[in-house]
Amino acid sequence: MILTILILCFVCVCVCVYMCVYRVVLVSNYTQTLDLLQDLCVHLGYTFCRLDGNTPTIQSQRLVDNFNSPHSAHFLFLLSSKAGGVGLNLIGASHLVLYDIDWNPANDIQAMARVWRDGQKKTVHIYRLLTAGSIEERIFQRQVSKQGLSGTVVDLGKGAEHTSFSSNELRDLFSLTDTPCLTHDLLHCSCSMDGSAPGNIYITHIHTVVCLCFYLMCF
């Protein structure tokens, strides 16, 4: 199995959460990604359940109830954002990993709300996984821009927000910058990007240093 940096981050999160006897929901937009991570869970010996577009409706609630049970044997819930990103109550977990970034920030917010719901008694932790210098980072930047613009529109009571790319914006999506993390720079985040900020955990890995931005982890 080829271990990408995102998979390494996911494994590190799982190791830390597992040690604390908490549970995790993993959300992805793609069933192929869920297939890959399911194989990884089997390899690592993590117990899991999975809900995607192929899961019968009658079985979905049974999976949710089983996972939310205090005596559940499942550590992970693998969830397709399209099949279960809205309406599910997964308060059995207090940690949620967004493995993919959606162009529409509302979809990611809905996915986050699967664990942050009425009845949740634990502190909720949300992890967004993205690689600096990738198209996912640009998508996240646009999410931040959209949410800021959306708030402005609501406050001013004006019409629809800008929904298309200009030529310059399209070119900018594929441009490279000489910085460890452009998003970190644009947000003027004061953290050290080494995981040393309060509330952060880890991370170094052999041959790879994973920089954590406190803002990105908590956004």
N, C-alpha and C positions, 0 to 999 in steps of 0.2 A: 504494500500500500504506500502510495506517495504521500508524505506528510507535508502539506502546505503550511504556511505560517498561520493561517486561520485555524486549521485543524490543531496545530500545536497550542494556540491560545485556548481553543475549546477544551482540549485535554487538561490544560493547566487549571482552567476554571472548574472543571469536573473534579479534579483531584482535591482542590481546596474545599469545594462544597461538600464532597463526599466525606472528607475528614471531619467536617462540622455536623454531619448527620442531617443535612438539609437535602432538598430535592430540586431538580432543574427541569425547566421546560425549554426545549430547543425549537425555534421557529425558523422555517426556511420557505422560500417561495417555490422551490423546485423539488419534485419527488426524487430526481436523480441525486440531489444532495442528501436527502434523507436516506436514500439507499446506501450511500457511501458512509454516512455517519452511523447508520444502523450496523453496518459491518464492523465499524470501529468499536462500537459499544460491545458487540459480541466478542471481539478480540480482547478488549480490556476487562471483560467480565461484568459489565454494568447491566443491571436489569432495566428493562424499558418497556414502554408500550408506545404504539404509533397510531396516529389518526391522520389520514389523508383522503383524497377524493375517492379512493377505492374502498374506504371503510363503510360498511352498511350503516344506514342511519340508526337502525335499532341497536347497533353495537356501540355507537359513539358515546351515548350517555353512560353505558355500562363501563366503558374505558375510563371516562371522566370520574365516575363515582368510585371506581376501584383505586384510581390514582390519588384521589383526595382523601381516602380513608387513612386515618392515623396509623393503621397497621399494614398499609400497602407495602408490598415487596418491591415495587418499582422505584428506581432512583431517577430515571429520565422519562420525560414525555416528549416524543418526537412529533411535532405538529406542522402540518402544511398550513401556511397562512391563508391560502385560498379556501381550504376546506373547514378550518376551525379558527380563523383569525377574528371572528366576530361571534359573540354570544356565549362562548364557553367560559365556565368558571373553574379555574385550575388553581385554587388556593392551597392545594396540597403542596405546591412548590413556592418557594420564596425567591428563587433565582430564575431569571429568564434570559436566554441568549438569542439575540437577533443575528442569525448567521448571514442573512442577506439584507441589503439596503433596498428599499422600495422607492421608486420615483415619487410616489405620493406619500408625504409624511403622515397623512391620516391613517393609512394602512398600517404603518409601523406603530402608531399610537394605539390603534385598536389591538394589535398583537400584544403590546405591553400590558394592556388592560386585562389580559387573561389571568394574570396572577395578582394584579393590584385591584382587588374587588372587595365588596362587602363580605365580611367573614374572615378576611385575611388578618391573622394575628401576629405575623412575623414582619420584620423589616424586609422590604422588597428590594432586590438588586437587579438592575437591568444592564446587560452587556451588549454593546453593539460591536460587531467585528468587522473591521475594514482595514485595508492595506494602504499605507501612505503612497501616493504617486499612482494610484489605480483609478479606474473609472468609478469604482465604488466611493472613493473619497470625494470625487466631484459630485456624485449623486447626493452624498450627505451634505455637502456645502449648499447644494440647491435646496435640500430639505430645510436647512436652517434659514435660508433666504425666504423660502415660501412661507414658513411659519411666522417669520418676522413681518412679512408683507401682509399675511392674513390677519395678524393682530392689529396692524395699522388700519386695514380696511374695515375691520369690525369696529374699531374705536371711532373711526371717522364716519361710519355709516355709508360708505361709498360702494361702488359696484364691484364687478368681478376682477380678480387678480390677473396679472400677466401670466399666460399659460403656454407661450411658445418661445423658442430659442431665437435670438438674433444670430446673424452670421458670426459676429465676434464671440458670442457665447458658445456656439458650436465649435469654433476653432479652439477656444479655451478649454473645452472638455478634454482635448487630446494633447494639450501642451504640457511639457515637463518643467518643473521648477527646481532650482538648486537649493533645496531645503529638506531637512528630515521629514517634516510634516507641514504642508501648506495650511491645512485646516487649523492646526495648532497656532500658526502665526496669525491667520486671519481673525481668529477669536481672541487674540491677545491673552491667551491663557498663561497664567503665571506659574503653573506647575513645572517640575523639572523633567517630565516625560520619562522618568525612570522608576515610577511606581512608589516613590518615597512620600507622596502626599498622604495626609491622614485618610484612612479608610481604604486605601489601595492595597492590593496584594500582589506580591511577586514582581517581575518575572525575569529570569534569565534562563536561557536554554543553551545547550552545547552548540557552538557554531552560530548561534542566533541570539541577538538581543531583542527582546520585545519591549518596545517603549509604550508606556501607558500614559494616556492623557487623562487627568482627573475629570476635566470637563466632558470629554467624549464618553467616559464611562458613566457619567451621571446625567447626560443630556436626555 
